């Protein structure tokens, strides 16, 4: 029973706990620090060196899991932002347009109106 707990139940609990904390804190090192603190307290209460080694191993598992979740979230976020780029030429944008060709190149054009005091005024937005 003890081996099942050490090799099966605790690693799955650490992975689930790490995923949840990564989504909350968005920092793998904070997740690993919290996991290490919890396992350090457990090792002190149990009082064995094996518990300390297991806590270090579970902390590395928590760090690895949180880092993988961070990478997955970044990849998913960047794919969502790339897919929202649209090929529009809005006439209400004050003469500004944003076009994307088949190669993925984005071309931005805008009207610049000079004023009498030698400063330019840009009507549009940068992205």
C-alpha positions, -999 to +999 in steps of 0.1 A: +000+000+000+028+024+008+045+019-025+013+026-044+010+058-025+045+069-032+048+059-069+012+064-081-011+085-059+013+113-049+027+119-084-007+122-099-018+146-070+014+167-076+006+169-113-030+180-108-020+204-080+008+219-102-016+225-131-041+243-109-014+264-092+002+273-126-032+285-139-036+306-108-001+320-103+013+318-139+049+312-126+064+277-125+089+287-097+062+298-074+044+264-080+076+245-073+083+266-041+048+259-028+052+222-035+087+221-018+073+239+012+045+214+016+068+184+011+094+199+035+068+201+062+057+166+056+093+154+057+099+171+090+068+156+105+076+121+092+112+125+102+129+104+075+156+112+050+136+092+023+107+116+027+130+145+021+143+129-011+108+121-022+098+157-015+127+170-037+117+146-065+081+157-063+092+193-063+110+187-096+079+170-109+059+200-099+083+224-116+084+203-148+046+201-149+041+238-143+066+246-170+049+224-195+015+239-187+031+274-192+044+264-226+011+249-236-008+281-226+017+303-245+014+282-276-024+281-274-025+319-267-003+327-297-023+305-320-055+323-309-040+357-316-026+347-350-059+334-361-077+366-352-057+387-377-082+395-404-077+408-439-099+439-436-096+474-451-120+495-430-130+528-446-141+542-413-106+539-398-095+573-411-077+560-441-058+534-422-057+498-434-041+465-424-036+438-449-021+403-447-009+385-478-005+347-482+031+347-470+020+360-436+034+395-441+013+422-426+012+456-444+000+487-425-008+520-442-020+552-427-026+589-434-001+614-419-013+650-419+014+676-413+005+707-394+018+742-396+039+739-365+062+712-381+047+684-362+028+655-377-004+640-365-010+603-369-046+591-373-046+554-366-033+529-342-001+508-339-003+471-333 
